[in-house]
Amino acid sequence: MDFTGLKIGNLTAPIPIIQGGMGIGVSSSSLAGAVAKEGGIGIISTAQIGYNEENFESNFLAANLTALKKHIKLAKEKAINGIVGINIMVATNYYAEHVAAAIEAGIDLIISGAGIPLHLPKLVKGTNTKIAPIVSTPKSARVILKAWDVKHNVAPDMIVVEGPKAGGHLGFSTKDLDNIDSIDFEQYVKDIIELKKPYEEKYKKHIPIVPAGGIFNGEDIAKYLRLGADGVQMATRFVATEECDADINFKMAYINSKKEDIAIVKSPVGMPGRAIINKFIKKISSESIKAPKCYNCLIPCNPSTTPYCISNALINAVKGNTDDGLIFCGENAYRLDKITTVKELMKELVNELTLA
């Protein structure tokens, strides 16, 4: 099919693909810069991005803010005139400080979920940074559209609609995920396209709708474009690339996984998530693993009751210690069979989309 670029205000990505943000450290400057260079939108995850900084253990906030600015600069240098964004969870401690650091570094786009980013418009006021909430249902889209309208007199620059087949933390209940076939995600997308129209008229702007979760190839992209979406967000496919910032053991865990290895797990912060069932997941199902310290990363986490430290588990995984790490992934991770490059992957997706 014929397609156009993804337009977000005055920004245009020639290829309507956003590389989803993956923490901790799975999508940093190498991956985001490569995707932006090839015409998509590259996204850096802010989640504990400073885990490799020398002062991370002694001052995690300073390390994270320093690393965030460094990775934004590196990604933008790699992709001159490309679009680089961040993904930041609303549940992040020091949320405002992370947003300010990203803006200072010249970030183009902020995508924010794992909660409702009620105050994000205020934090970017007076800047050129575009903002996009992540929603999972028409109900959550209605809430954020109304809240931003009433409290800030603005509308989102884009809305990411993340479905139940995505990786990492999910905006659905465990009960809903146990009955995933009953969720009509395509209808959700169509409903949200209708919901945003009055706000487009009021603010005289187009609000792109970008579905995410379980999107694997060009045919999937075409399906959502035909529904009226403006682009898609994909994450899992980009893990199996040379440019992905994770260790090769992390990437091979995707490639070596089978369909039955991928399941819904309970995060220590109370949200369900999708991950690869490995030795670590089996271990925490029967015992708690107390971390040597708390990184104070997420607001909902209570160190005295949490079964394990999610930061520690994700850092182990991204560094290649996958037996002792949490490996978040999308539903289709098992379909990956080789490591490729971002350039080749983008070319493949565009070719498939054109033929769809």
C-alpha positions, 0 to 999 in steps of 0.5 A: 500500500501507499503510505505517507510519513508520520507527522507530529506537528512540525516534525515528520518521520519519512517512515511511520514507525516509532521504535518503542522505548525499552528499559533498562538500557535496551533502547539507548542512543545506539538503537534510537539513533540508528532508527532515527537515521533510517527515517523512523522515530528513535526512542530512548528509555529513561528507566535507570538509564545511568546504570553504567555510570560510575556514580550510579550506586552512590547517586543514581539520580545524578547518574540518570540525568547525566546519562539521559542528556548524554544519550540524547546528544549521541542519538541526535548526532548519529541521526542529523535531522532525525527525530529522537524521543524519550519514553518515561513512565509516570511512575518514575521518581523524579519524573519532572527532573528527567523531563527537564533534563531531556528538554535541556538536551534538545529532545524532540518528543516525550512519550509517557505511560505507566500512569496518566501524565496529568502534569506533562503539559505544564513541564514542557510549556514554552518549549518545542518538545512534542508530548504523547501519552500512552493509553490502552483503552478508549476510557483512558484516552477519554480521561487524558484528553479531558484532563489536558483540555480542562487543566492545561488548555492543550491537546496531545501532539500524538497518542500511543495506543498500547494493546495487550500484546506489548512487552513490559508493563501493560495497562490491562488487568491480569484478568483482562490479559487472561482473556486476551482474545476478548479484547477487541484492540482494533475497535479500541483504536477506531474508537480513540480515532473518533474520540480525539476528533473534537479536540482536533477541531478545538485546537486546530491540530491533527493528533496522530494515533499510533497503535503499539503491541504485537506489531511484527511486520509490514502487513501488521503496519498496513492493517492499522494504517487502513484503520485510520492510524497514522503510524505504529510503534514497534519494540520487539523487532528492534531487540534483534539488531546489532544496534540494540544497546542490550548485551548479545545474551539478551538478544539471543534470549529472544531468538532462542525463545519458544512461544510457550516461554512467553507469559504474563508475570507480576511486576514488583510494582503491582502491574502485570507485564510480559516476559520470557520465562527463565530461571529468574522468573521460576525462582521468584515464583517460589521465593523472594530475592532481596536486593542489597539496596533500593534504587528508589526508581518507581513510586509504587514500589515498597522495598519492605514488601517487594519480592525482588528489585526490578531495577536489579533484575533488569540491569542483570538482563541488559548486561547479559546475566539473563539467568538472574534477570527479568527479560521483558518482551512482546508476544511475538519475540519467539518469531525472531530467528536472527540478528540483523541491522536497523537499516536492513530491518527498516528496509524489510518493513517498508518493502512488506508495507509497500506490498501489503 
